Every structure is written in C-alpha cells, then in structure tokens.
C-alpha cells in the first residue's frame, strides 16, 4: 500500500473551500445547513468518466477523531494514494449534525492527498436528511467535487424493500419527495441508503456505488476507508501503551 501524504504538503489536487466557521452551537450548525442546502447541485457530473474515486470515513476513540481519505482507480479498485488526519473532538454527537463533527478532520485528510479526486463516496447521508443537507452534501460543497451519500441506516424517509438481486432499488420518500434510493449492493444482503451529495444526479450516484462494488455490501472505496481508519486508531493506541 502507498504511504499517505505528509502534513503540510502543498497539494495540487484537492483544494477546499471555506464557507463558514466551525466554532458553532448545534442550533447554529443547523442554521448553517439550512443556509447552504440550496447551494447543492444535483446534475450529471461534467466529467464523463470518473476515474479517481475517493472513499472516506471517520472513527472516534476517546476524545480524538481520526479520518482517512483513500483514492482508488475506478476500474481496478487499486489504491492510488491515501491520507489521514487526527484531531481533538470539538463537536458533540447530535443526530443530523454529523458533518460538524467529522468534516473538519476529513477536509484535513483530503488536503493531504497529492493527486486529483473525481468523485467521493461518503459514509453518511446526502439529501436523505431532515434539512436535505447531510455529510455528503456538506463535504461535497467544501471540496467542490461530486459526492455521494452511502449510508448503512435510515435517517429520514421510507422505502419499500427492493428485490433480492444485486442492483435492485426503490425510492426513498420523505414528505412526498424522493430523496434517494434504497439499493441492494449484494444479493441477499441488506440494502444501502444512497443519496446525492453534490454535483451528481441520483441515477449516476447509484450507478457509481454499484460500479465500485467488489462482492461486499459496501462499495470498495468506503469499505477500504473504514478498514484503514480502524487500523490507524488501533496502531496509535498500541503506540500509546508502549
């Protein structure tokens, strides 16, 4: 596996935007979500072929949060590069406000990547969110990249169970609005809650998740990020005990 980019490295590939501060109360954070939700773009990506697909995930241990961003080749699912970041926890766990806990450290990880990113699969919600602005929307705006919410559990809405075949899906409906698709990514395994994050349409988002499947429930970019961030925290914990 390739080594991660080091801290402080000038990155020509991923530059992040600064749209607001992070020293917020939960009420202020919810107001930020409402103020930014109309900035989300739902359309087919301008780039026809998305080749460098990133997965990202966070994990918390004690008062510390760690993040990994890993970039894979869309065809071979080979790891092209990855980067990590850790930080003190600065925002409480509040359902619907996960991005204010995770996005700051995720941005730091993305800024440490050395190459471009065509799209990002996030372990969290996108439009399938009570204020239509989940983690994937928030991260997508700040990265200015196509992003997809790939959630393991429901936050809002209802969906019929799709058929058991891989690729089957049904609409996620919340208050009469289609906010995502309930997608079977592996035959006979519990579906995932897929929704638009930013700069992508729902049909392309679902197709990208299925394209990145390699026989597991989770698409390979987020599955790999989940494994890597867990390894990172375990290694750090082992060092602390020496």
Secondary structure, DSSP 4 states (H G I P E B T S, - for coil): -PPPPPTT---SS------S-S---HHHHHHHHHHHGGG---S--SSSS--EEEEEEEEEETTEEEEEEEEEETTT--EEEEEEEEEE--S---TT-HHHHHHHHHHHHHHT--S--SEEEESS-SSSSTTS--HHHHHHHHHTSEEEEEESS-SS-B-PPPPSSTT-EEEEEETTEEEEEEE--STTS--EEEEEEESS-HHHHHHHHHHT-SSSSS-HHHHHHHHHHHHHHHHHHHHHH-
